[in-house]
Amino acid sequence: MDNFLSTTYKLRRRRFKQRVTSVAPYKAALLAGFVLLVASCVSSLALYYSSLSAAYDGMRAELRHTAAMAATVVDADRHKDFILPAQESTPEYRRAIAPLQAMLIASGDMKFIYTCVLRNNKVFFVLDPTPAGDADGDGVDDKSHIMEEYPEAPPPMLRALRTGIVGADAKVYPDRWGSFMSGYAPIRDSHGHCVGIVGVDMNATQYTDNLSHLRHAVWAGLGVALLMSLAVTICVYTYQRNALIAGAERLASAEALRKAHEELRQTNNELEERVSLRTAELLVAYNATIEGWSRALEMRDHETEGHCRRVTELTLRMGQALGMGEDQLNTLRQGALLHDIGKMGIPDEILLKPGALTEAEWVVMRLHPEYAVQMLQPIEFLEPALDIPRYHHEKWDGTGYPRGLSGEEIPLAARLFAFVDVWDALRSDRPYRRAWSHDRVCAHIRGLAGTHFDPTLTEIFLRVVEEGRDESEGWDDLQLAA
C-alpha cells in the first residue's frame, strides 16, 4: 500500500513538472507578474477611493449637522428686519450674530458661519460674525455685509434657499474667499416659513491636506506592489527555467512568492490602520463638538454656568456605582452634556427671564426636550444618548413631561439623571434663592422617592453623594454655583 502511494505521488509530481515546463518561462513569468501587479493596484486603489469617499461623506454629514444646529440659534422673525448695511453697527445686529459667533469659536474646524436670503433669484448675505478686514492677507475682505450680493453661490446653496431642505456641497467649490465645502440649513419663522438659510464653511484645503498621508501611503503601496511584481516575475522565470534541475530552487521561488503576498497584505493592513486612526480622530472631534455645544449653551445662560460639567461628573459616578461598562458611561457622558441643548430653541425673553415664568411661558419652556430630539436625532452616533435630553423631566409617578411616562417606562439613564439635575439645581445659588445645604437636599430627594424619583435608585444616589462628601473636605463649602 505504501509503495502504491509513493508511486502515485511520483507520477503526479512528474505530470505537474511537465505542465509547468510546457509553458515558456518568460510567458509564465510575465503572466504572474502582471496578475500580481493588477491585483495589488486594484486593491490599493479600491481601498483609497473607499476611504476618500467615507471621509468626504463624514465631512458633508458634519456640515449638515452643524448648519442645522446653527439654524436653531437664529431668531428668524428678527432676521427679516436686517436690510441695510448701516444696521451692522446696531446693538440688535450684535445680539443677532452673538450665538453664531459662539458656535464659530467653539468649532475649530469651521472657517465661516453666516446667513443668506434669496431675492429675485439672487443670493444676498445678512448675518456674519466674521470681523471686517483682510486678516489672512488674500486681498479680500473676510466679512460679508448686509444685503451684499453673492453671485458665486453654488447650486446646493440655491437649492437649500428654494426648498428649505438641509444640504451640503457634493464637492469643493472656489469663491473669492478661497476653496470650501459648505453645509446649509433653513431658518424658519414662527409660522414655519423658510426666511433664509444658515451657511457653514469648512476650509477644504486644510481638510484635503489632512488626507495627504493616505495618498502617500497608497502611492507607497503601489510602488511596493510594482517592486514585488518585478521580483515575482524574476522568481517565476528562474523557477520555470530550472524546474527540472533543482527542487530547492522551486521551493525558494514559492517562498519568495509567499513573502511577496505577505508584504502586500502588510501594506493593506497599514492602510486599514490609517483609516481606523482617522475614524478615531473623527470620534474625538465629535465629542469635542458636543462639549463645544454645551459651552455655547452656558455662554447664553450664565445662570447655569458650570452646570453641565458638574452634572456630567456626578452622572458618571452614579453610572459607575451601578456597574455600567465603558460604552454605557460614554453614552451617559454625551447625554448629560447635551441634556439641556434643546434650550437653544427657547427665546431669550423666556430662557433669561429673571423672575418666575407665566403658565404660557412654561408651555414654551417645556418644549426644550422635543427641540433637543429634533436637533440631535439626525446625528446617528448620538441616538443612544437621546434618552437623557428627551426624558430627564419625566417623573416616577407619571406627572412629568414631555410624554408623561411613569415607572420603568422611563429609560434608566433618564431616571438616573433626574437625581443629578435636581441635586445640582438645589445645591447652586440662583437669583431668587441661595443654595440649599447638603443635608437639606438629601432630605428633599428622599422625600420625593416614589413620586418624582425611582425609589430603588434613591438610596443608591444618596450613598454616592455621601461617599463624595466623605472623600472631599468641606463639601458644604464647595462653590457649586456659577
C-alpha positions in Angstrom: 0.0 0.0 0.0 2.8 2.4 0.9 4.6 1.6 -2.3 1.4 2.3 -4.3 1.0 5.7 -2.6 4.7 6.5 -3.2 4.4 5.6 -6.9 1.2 7.6 -7.3 2.8 10.7 -5.7 5.8 10.5 -8.0 3.6 10.2 -11.1 1.6 13.2 -10.1 4.7 15.2 -9.4 6.2 14.3 -12.8 3.0 15.3 -14.6 2.9 18.6 -12.7 6.5 19.3 -13.8 5.6 18.6 -17.4 2.7 21.0 -17.3 4.8 23.7 -15.7 7.7 23.4 -18.1 5.5 23.2 -21.1 4.8 26.9 -20.8 7.6 29.2 -22.0 9.4 30.6 -18.9 9.2 34.3 -20.0 5.4 33.9 -20.6 4.7 32.4 -17.2 6.9 35.0 -15.5 5.2 37.9 -17.3 1.7 36.5 -16.6 2.4 36.0 -12.9 3.9 39.5 -12.5 1.1 41.1 -14.4 -1.6 39.4 -12.4 0.1 40.3 -9.1 0.6 43.9 -10.2 -3.1 44.3 -11.3 -4.4 42.7 -8.1 -2.2 45.0 -6.0 -3.2 48.1 -7.9 -6.9 47.3 -7.8 -7.0 46.5 -4.1 -4.9 49.6 -3.2 -6.9 52.0 -5.3 -10.2 50.5 -4.1 -9.2 51.0 -0.5 -8.0 54.5 -1.2 -11.2 55.6 -3.0 -13.5 54.0 -0.5 -11.6 55.7 2.3 -11.7 59.0 0.5 -15.4 58.6 -0.1 -16.0 57.8 3.5 -14.0 60.8 4.6 -16.0 63.2 2.4 -19.3 61.7 3.4 -18.3 62.3 7.0 -17.4 65.9 6.2 -20.7 66.5 4.5 -22.6 64.9 7.4 -20.7 67.1 9.9 -21.5 70.2 7.8 -25.2 69.4 7.6 -25.5 68.7 11.3 -23.5 71.9 12.3 -25.7 74.0 9.9 -28.9 72.6 11.4 -27.6 73.4 14.9 -26.7 76.9 13.9 -30.1 77.5 12.3 -31.8 76.8 15.7 -30.0 79.8 17.4 -31.0 82.4 14.8 -34.1 84.5 15.6 -36.0 84.1 12.3 -38.5 86.8 13.0 -35.8 89.4 13.7 -33.7 88.1 10.8 -36.1 89.6 8.3 -35.5 93.1 9.8 -31.9 93.4 8.7 -32.0 95.0 5.2 -29.4 97.8 5.4 -25.6 97.7 5.8 -25.8 100.5 8.3 -27.6 98.2 10.7 -24.3 96.3 11.3 -23.4 98.9 13.9 -26.6 98.5 15.9 -27.0 96.5 19.2 -29.7 94.4 17.5 -27.2 93.2 14.9 -24.6 92.4 17.6 -27.1 90.4 19.6 -28.2 88.6 16.4 -24.7 87.4 15.5 -23.6 86.6 19.1 -24.9 82.9 19.0 -23.3 82.3 15.6 -20.1 83.8 16.9 -20.1 81.5 19.9 -20.6 78.4 17.7 -17.8 79.6 15.3 -15.4 79.9 18.3 -16.5 76.5 19.8 -16.0 74.7 16.5 -12.3 74.9 15.5 -12.8 73.3 12.0 -15.3 75.9 10.8 -14.0 78.9 8.8 -17.2 81.0 8.3 -20.8 80.9 9.6 -23.3 83.3 8.0 -26.9 83.7 6.9 -28.3 84.3 3.4 -31.6 85.2 1.7 -32.9 84.8 -1.8 -34.3 87.9 -3.6 -35.3 87.8 -7.3 -33.2 84.7 -7.8 -30.2 86.4 -6.3 -28.4 85.5 -3.1 -27.6 88.1 -0.5 -25.8 87.9 2.8 -27.4 89.0 6.0 -25.7 88.0 9.3 -21.9 87.3 9.5 -20.0 87.3 12.8 -16.6 87.4 11.0 -14.6 90.6 11.8 -14.2 93.0 8.9 -10.8 93.3 7.3 -8.3 91.1 5.5 -6.9 89.0 8.3 -5.5 86.3 6.1 -3.8 88.7 3.6 -5.6 87.4 0.4 -6.7 90.8 -0.7 -10.4 90.1 0.1 -12.5 91.5 2.9 -13.1 88.5 5.2 -16.6 89.7 6.3 -19.7 89.7 4.2 -22.1 92.7 4.8 -25.9 93.0 5.0 -27.5 92.6 1.6 -24.1 92.1 -0.2 -24.8 90.0 -3.3 -23.1 86.6 -3.6 -23.0 85.8 -7.3 -20.8 82.8 -6.8 -23.4 80.9 -4.8 -23.1 77.2 -5.5 -26.1 75.1 -6.7 -26.6 73.3 -3.3 -27.0 76.8 -1.6 -29.6 77.9 -4.1 -31.4 74.5 -3.7 -31.5 75.0 0.1 -32.8 78.5 -0.3 -35.6 77.4 -2.7 -36.6 74.2 -1.0 -35.8 74.8 2.7 -34.1 71.4 3.0 -30.8 70.8 4.8 -28.0 70.2 2.4 -24.2 70.2 1.8 -21.9 70.7 -1.2 -21.0 67.5 -3.1 -17.6 68.7 -3.9 -15.1 71.5 -3.1 -16.0 74.9 -4.7 -13.9 78.1 -5.1 -15.1 81.6 -4.5 -13.5 85.0 -3.7 -12.7 83.8 -0.1 -10.9 80.6 -1.1 -11.9 76.9 -1.6 -14.5 75.4 0.7 -17.1 72.8 1.3 -20.3 74.1 3.0 -23.4 72.9 4.7 -26.8 74.7 4.6 -29.9 74.6 6.9 -33.2 76.6 6.6 -34.1 79.4 9.0 -37.8 79.1 9.8 -40.0 81.8 11.3 -42.7 81.3 13.9 -45.1 80.3 11.1 -42.7 77.6 9.8 -41.8 79.6 6.7 -38.2 79.5 5.4 -36.9 83.1 5.5 -33.3 82.2 4.7 -30.5 79.8 5.4 -27.5 79.4 7.6 -24.3 78.5 5.8 -21.3 76.8 7.4 -18.0 76.8 5.5 -15.1 74.4 6.2 -11.7 75.2 4.7 -11.4 72.4 2.1 -7.7 73.0 1.5 -6.9 72.2 5.2 -9.2 69.2 5.1 -7.6 67.9 1.9 -4.1 68.3 3.4 -5.2 66.1 6.3 -5.8 63.3 3.8 -2.4 63.6 2.2 -0.9 60.9 4.4 -3.4 58.5 3.0 -2.5 59.3 -0.6 1.2 59.0 0.3 0.6 55.5 1.8 -1.3 54.4 -1.3 1.5 55.5 -3.7 4.0 53.8 -1.4 1.9 50.6 -1.6 1.7 50.8 -5.4 5.5 51.2 -5.5 5.9 48.2 -3.3 3.4 46.3 -5.5 5.4 47.2 -8.6 8.7 46.0 -7.0 7.0 42.8 -5.8 5.6 42.1 -9.2 9.1 42.5 -10.7 10.5 40.2 -8.1 7.8 37.6 -8.7 8.4 37.9 -12.5 12.1 37.2 -12.0 11.4 34.4 -9.5 8.9 32.7 -11.8 11.2 32.9 -14.7 14.0 31.4 -12.7 11.7 28.7 -11.4 10.5 27.8 -14.9 14.0 27.7 -16.4 15.3 25.5 -13.6 12.2 23.4 -12.9 13.9 20.1 -13.9 17.2 21.0 -12.4 16.7 21.6 -8.7 13.6 21.3 -6.4 15.3 23.6 -3.9 15.1 26.5 -6.4 11.4 25.8 -6.9 10.8 26.0 -3.2 12.8 29.2 -2.9 10.7 30.8 -5.7 7.5 29.7 -3.9 8.8 31.2 -0.7 9.6 34.4 -2.5 6.0 34.5 -3.8 4.6 33.8 -0.4 6.7 36.7 1.1 5.5 39.0 -1.7 1.9 38.3 -0.8 2.7 38.8 2.9 4.3 42.2 2.1 1.2 43.2 0.1 -1.0 42.0 2.9 1.0 44.1 5.4 0.7 47.1 3.2 -3.0 46.8 3.0 -3.2 46.3 6.8 -1.2 49.5 7.3 -3.7 51.4 5.1 -6.6 50.0 7.1 -4.9 51.1 10.3 -4.6 54.6 8.9 -8.3 54.6 8.1 -9.1 53.4 11.6 -7.0 56.1 13.0 -8.8 58.8 11.0 -12.1 57.3 12.2 -11.0 57.6 15.8 -9.9 61.2 15.2 -13.4 61.9 13.8 -15.0 60.4 17.0 -12.7 62.6 19.1 -13.8 65.6 17.0 -17.5 64.7 17.5 -17.0 64.5 21.3 -15.2 67.9 21.3 -18.1 69.3 19.3 -20.6 68.1 21.9 -18.6 69.8 24.6 -18.5 72.9 22.5 -22.3 72.9 22.2 -22.7 72.6 25.9 -20.3 75.5 26.5 -22.2 77.6 23.9 -25.4 77.0 25.8 -23.8 78.0 29.1 -22.4 81.2 27.4 -26.0 82.0 26.6 -27.5 81.2 30.0 -25.0 82.5 32.6 -27.2 81.3 35.5 -26.3 77.7 34.8 -22.6 78.2 34.1 -20.6 75.1 35.1 -23.9 73.1 35.4 -23.1 70.8 32.5 -19.6 69.9 33.8 -20.9 69.2 37.4 -23.9 67.1 36.4 -21.7 65.1 33.9 -19.2 64.3 36.6 -21.9 63.2 39.1 -23.8 61.2 36.4 -20.7 59.2 35.6 -20.1 58.5 39.3 -23.7 57.3 39.5 -23.2 55.1 36.4 -20.0 53.6 37.9 -21.9 52.8 41.1 -24.4 50.9 39.0 -21.6 48.9 37.4 -22.0 50.3 33.9 -19.4 49.5 31.2 -17.2 51.9 29.3 -19.6 52.3 26.3 -22.6 52.9 28.6 -20.6 55.5 30.6 -19.6 57.3 27.3 -23.3 57.4 26.3 -24.2 58.8 29.8 -21.5 61.4 29.4 -22.8 62.5 26.0 -26.4 62.6 27.2 -25.5 64.6 30.4 -23.5 67.2 28.3 -26.5 67.6 25.9 -29.3 67.3 28.4 -30.4 71.0 28.0 -29.2 71.5 24.4 -32.9 72.0 23.4 -32.9 75.3 25.3 -31.0 76.7 22.2 -34.5 76.9 20.7 -36.1 78.8 23.7 -36.4 82.5 23.1 -34.1 84.7 25.2 -37.0 86.6 26.9 -38.1 83.2 28.4 -34.8 81.5 29.0 -33.1 84.5 30.6 -36.1 85.9 32.4 -35.0 86.7 36.0 -38.4 86.2 37.6 -41.0 83.4 37.7 -42.4 82.2 34.3 -46.0 82.5 33.4 -48.0 79.4 32.5 -47.8 80.3 28.8 -44.0 80.7 29.1 -43.8 77.4 30.9 -45.6 75.8 27.9 -42.8 77.1 25.7 -40.0 76.1 28.1 -41.3 72.5 28.4 -40.8 72.2 24.6 -37.0 72.0 25.1 -36.8 68.2 25.3 -38.6 68.0 21.9 -36.3 70.6 20.5 -33.3 68.5 21.7 -34.7 65.5 19.8 -35.2 67.5 16.6 -31.6 68.8 16.8 -29.9 65.6 17.7 -31.9 62.8 16.1 -30.4 63.3 12.6 -26.9 62.5 14.2 -26.8 58.7 14.1 -24.0 58.2 16.6 -25.9 60.3 19.2 -29.0 58.1 19.0 -28.1 56.1 22.2 -27.6 59.3 24.2 -31.0 60.8 23.4 -32.7 59.2 26.5 -31.4 61.9 28.9 -32.2 65.0 26.7 -35.7 63.6 25.9 -36.9 62.1 29.2 -34.9 63.7 32.1 -38.0 65.7 33.1 -40.3 62.6 33.4 -41.3 61.6 36.9 -41.8 58.2 38.5 -45.5 58.8 39.2 -46.2 59.9 35.6 -46.7 63.7 36.2 -43.6 64.8 34.3 -43.1 65.9 30.7 -43.0 65.7 27.7 -44.6 62.2 27.4 -45.9 61.6 31.0 -44.1 58.3 31.3 -44.1 56.5 34.7 -42.1 53.9 36.5 -39.8 51.8 34.4 -41.3 53.2 31.2 -38.7 55.9 31.8 -35.3 54.8 30.4 -32.7 54.1 33.2 -30.4 56.8 32.0 -33.1 59.5 32.4 -34.2 58.2 35.8 -30.6 58.3 37.0 -30.0 61.8 35.6 -33.2 63.2 37.2 -31.5 62.9 40.6 -28.4 64.7 39.4 -30.2 67.5 37.7 -32.3 68.3 40.8 -29.3 67.9 43.1 -27.2 70.4 41.2 -30.1 72.9 40.8 -30.8 72.9 44.6 -27.1 73.0 45.5 -26.5 76.0 43.3 -27.2 79.7 44.0 -29.9 81.3 42.0 -31.0 85.0 41.8 -34.2 84.1 43.6 -32.7 81.9 46.4 -29.4 80.7 48.0 -28.1 77.2 47.5 -29.5 74.5 49.9 -27.3 72.6 52.3 -26.2 69.1 51.6 -28.4 67.6 54.3 -31.5 69.6 53.3 -31.2 68.5 49.6 -30.7 64.8 50.7 -33.9 65.0 52.8 -35.8 66.6 50.0 -34.8 63.9 47.5 -35.5 61.1 49.9 -39.0 62.7 50.4 -39.7 62.5 46.7 -38.8 58.8 46.3 -41.7 57.1 44.7 -43.2 60.3 43.3 -40.5 62.2 41.4 -37.7 59.6 41.7 -37.2 55.9 41.2 -37.4 54.6 44.8 -34.8 51.8 44.1 -32.3 54.3 42.8 -32.9 56.9 45.6 -30.7 55.3 48.3 -28.0 54.4 45.7 -27.8 58.1 44.7 -27.7 59.3 48.2 -25.0 56.9 49.0 -23.0 58.1 46.0 -23.2 61.8 47.1 -22.5 60.8 50.7 -19.3 59.0 49.6 -18.3 62.0 47.6 -18.9 64.1 50.7 -16.6 61.9 52.8 -13.9 62.0 50.1 -13.9 65.8 50.0 -13.3 68.0 53.0 -15.7 70.9 53.4 -18.3 69.5 51.0 -20.9 72.0 52.1 -18.5 74.9 51.4 -17.8 73.9 47.8 -18.6 76.6 45.3 -21.2 74.8 43.3 -22.9 77.8 41.9 -21.7 79.5 38.8 
